[in-house]
């Protein structure tokens, strides 16, 4: 019991006092979910939440999806990832395979940090998993496939900057949603990806953009 209490105090100490730009692999591992992976019945997907240390502190990898008329999320910002294949052993395997296919980044040998909270998006998916990784060294050279228009590393400090928080107009539904404006005008983080970030920043005990609870049913 004493060891568990000390661990909880240590997590709160890390999350409460560190600036988001200072989070390294060790600190992130303390706040991310370390529970064993659980298999899910039905179609699922997984994304890779890839951290590294950059010039402005800890940063995250995002992709911008390629423009495609039949894709409702065409051109949107996301984490690398996609649907689970029958051959994938678990959500790590899905996230790592998809990241390799989309941006030619091999995550099989890098540090696994833990997971963010699973999300249930609907649209024929039972669940989307988010697995976190830490890259050491220089920024890797990425090579985007046909599904990806661009790749961008974004400092956590930018994602925590309230001046970047906007109402994003989504034309397909004729509605506005909370979003984070990145440096390029066409690049706004919103939707499912923003919800994963909201979970991350909650774990970091850092004020974040306000979003409504995930709809039920």
N, C-alpha and C positions, 0 to 999 in steps of 0.2 A: 504493500500500500504506500509506504514512504517513497519507494523508488518511482511509482506511478505519479504521485503528487509532485515530486521534484521534476519529472519530465514535463508535466503540465505547466508548471511554473516556468521552466526553461523555454517552452514554446511561446508562452505569453510574453516573456521577456524579449525574445527575438522579434516577435511580431509587433510588439508595442513600441519598441525603441529604434529599430532600424529603419532608415529611409529605403523606399522601394529600390532605389538604384544600387543599394549595397548588398542585396540578397545574393549569396553565392549558393553553390550546390548544397553545402551542408545545412545552411539556414532554410533553404526551400524544402529540403527533404524533411525537416522537422515539422513543417506546417502542412505538407501534402498528405493525402490518404495513403497509408501503407498496407491497407487490407489486401488479402489474397484476391486475385481476380476470380470473378464468378461468371460462369457461362450463362448466356441468355438465350432462351428459345426464340426462334424467329429471326427475321432480318435485322442486322445491326451494322454499325459503322464505328470507326475509331479515328481520332486525330492525334497528331503529335504536337505537343506544346514544347518547343525547343528553346531553351535558354542558353545564353553565353554572356561572357563579360566583354563589353564593348567600350568605346571611347567615352560614352556618357553613362557608364554603369551597366547594370544587367539589362539585356535586351532580349526580345522575343522575335521569332521568325513567323512572318505571315506570307501567304500567297494571295495574289489577285487572280481570280478565275478568268479564264479566257472567255471572250464574248461568243455566245452561241444562242441562236434564236429559240431553240427548244429547251434551254436551261433557265428555269425561273431565277436562279442565283447567278446568272451570267454577269461577269465582271465584278462580283462581290469579293470582299476580303474574307479570308478564312485561315485556319491552320491547315497545314498539309494533312491529308487523310482521305478516307473514303469507305466504301462498303466492305464488309467482311466477306472474304472468299471461303468456300468450304474447306480449303486446304490450310487456312490460318489456324494456328494452334490456340491463339487467344487474341485479346485486343492489342497487346504489344506487337504481335506478328502483323496484324492488320495495319497499325499505325506505321510500323517500320517499312513494310512492303510498299504502302502507298506513298510514303515520303521518298523512298528510293525511286519509284516510278515517276513521281511528279517533278521532283527537283534534283534527282541524282545525289541524294544525301544518305549515306549509310549510317543508320543509328544502332545497328546491332551490337557494336562494340563500345558505345558511349555509356555514360552513367545514366541509369534510370533513377528518377527522383521520386516517383509516386504518381498518384492520380488526382484529378479533379472530380467533382461530383458528376455522375452520369446524368445526361439529359434525354428526355423523351420527346422528340420533335414531331412525331406523327409522320405524315407523308411516307407511309409504308415502312417505317423503321421503328423497331421496338425500343432501341436505345442507341445513343452515341456516347462512346467512351472517350476520355481525354487522358492520354498518358504523357507524362512530363519527362524531359531529358535535359542533360547538361553537356554542352560542347566545350572542351578545352581548346586553347590555342587560337590561332588566327581565324578570321571569318573564312568559312569554306567557300570554294568556288561552286556555285549552284548552276545547274543546267535544267531549265524548265522544259517540260514536254508540252504536247499540244493542248493539254487541259489548263495550262497556267500561262497567264499573260505577263506576270511580273512577280518578283520576290522582294521582300523588304524586311530589314531588321529594325524593330521599333524599340527604343528604350522604355523601360517600365515607367520612368519619370514622365515621358510623354503621355502614356496611357493614364497616368494619375493627374494630368494637367487639366483642371476644370475649364480652362479657357478653350480647350479643344472639344468640349462636350456640346453636341448640337442636336437638333431635331432633324432626322434624316428622312427625306421624302422617298417612299418606295412606290414607284409609279404603278407597278403591277397590281397593288391593292389600293391605290389612291389613298394612302395613309402615311402618317409620320411616326417615326420610331426613334428612341434614343440612339445616339451614335457618337463615335469618336473620330474627329477629322484628323487624318494623318497629313503629312507634308504635301502630298500630291492631291489635288482637288478631287480626283475621281476615286480616291481611296478612303473609305469610311468603314470603320469597324462597327457592326451592329448585329442584331439577330442572335442566332445561336452562339456565334463566336463571342459576342459581347457578354452573354450569360456565363460562358466559361470564365471569362475575365472577371466577372462580378464575383464568382465563387473564389477565384484566386485572390482578389483584393480583400474579400471578407476574411480569408485565412491570414492575410498579411495585416489585418486590422488597419487598413488604409481607406479613407473616404473615397467613394467611387460614384460614378454616374448612377442616378436613381432609375431603376427599371421595375416594372410591375411583376408580381409573382408569376411563375410559369402557369399558364392556363391548365385546368384539370379537365379530364374527360375528353 
